[in-house]
Amino acid sequence: MSIPILEDAEFRTFQKIFFQEAGIDLNDKKKLLVQSRLLKQLLKYKFETYTEYLRLVQINQLEKVEMINLLTTNETYFFREMEHFEFLQKELIPTYPIHTKFRIWSAATSVGAEAYSAAMLLDTMLDKNKWEIIGTDINSDVIQKARVGLYPESWVEKIPAYLRKNYCLKGKGINEGKFLIDRCLIPNMRFEEGNLLNIPSDFGQFDLIFLRNVLIYFNDATRQKVVDGVMDHLLPGGYFFISHTENLNMINTNGLERIKTSIYRKQG
Ligand SMILES: C[S@@+](CC[C@H](N)C(=O)[O-])C[C@H]1O[C@@H](n2cnc3c(N)ncnc32)[C@H](O)[C@@H]1O
């Protein structure tokens, strides 16, 4: 069997579905990427054309979820953009008026490295009943991996040595070459599937929201919708982190004060 080729019309339909579902604009340069990421599914179902796969995606919700999982880009690592974690550790936690619990939402958490990085700091600085972290992502596979908390050993290098010593367990046997996040953090954490285009109104309120390295995938209108939606869940006076490589230039940020590059505070 020759390798199926993704035709332009088929690509446009995938673009449309992915935009509707995830809000992500796959530009025309992504055609080969889409072709190669979805090829696995064609081989799995023994389909000879992408049209056959499209038909399945259109009638089968589980396959649509699988398609979204395959098309999202989930690159992440521990303590990515260290300045945010230093700000959290040195400026935010020590001065924050702790009411009941310090609550963080890692929105678009991928496999959870961002959420666990923050958890190691909070657990070091606060009592167990004083913090909570929720990680969400549209991709159900990464959420499953985040719940497990098992990572390749090479990822551990980004974790500061004193935290590595306290929270990372070296894998043995079938987990040789991996490390596991210490289970002591798990009771304070939750990972859930969640679409930033459709945040439940009862999702709760947070003191700090990470929304990093995901806005780049959206157009301005979607960025506005996502930031507005996320802001509904930030407490007045709460903080909001985007990536250093992103900006909010083209959208309305009324009610948000820029503290420094990529760090914002909700007024009130
Ligand atoms: C590049 S990763 C960023 C991970 C982490 N925030 C970081 O900065 O390392 C982007 C994540 O956004 C997720 N994502 C994309 N569109 C989304 C949407 N509409 N709702 C929720 N998550 C989404 C992807 O599945 C992916 O895991």
The ligand as an ORCA input file, in Angstrom:
! r2SCAN-3c Opt
* xyz 0 1
  C       2.714     24.045     24.318
  S       1.656     23.355     25.521
  C       1.962     24.439     26.898
  C       2.099     23.682     28.188
  C       2.452     24.542     29.414
  N       1.440     25.530     29.676
  C       3.792     25.189     29.240
  O       3.865     26.411     29.064
  O       4.802     24.469     29.273
  C       0.057     23.925     24.950
  C      -1.099     23.103     25.505
  O      -2.319     23.781     25.210
  C      -3.318     22.799     25.023
  N      -4.476     23.402     24.322
  C      -4.557     23.802     23.036
  N      -5.774     24.282     22.766
  C      -6.497     24.208     23.906
  C      -7.828     24.539     24.263
  N      -8.688     25.062     23.374
  N      -8.235     24.305     25.528
  C      -7.380     23.757     26.449
  N      -6.104     23.414     26.169
  C      -5.661     23.638     24.916
  C      -2.597     21.721     24.226
  O      -3.247     20.472     24.299
  C      -1.211     21.732     24.875
  O      -1.086     20.731     25.863
*
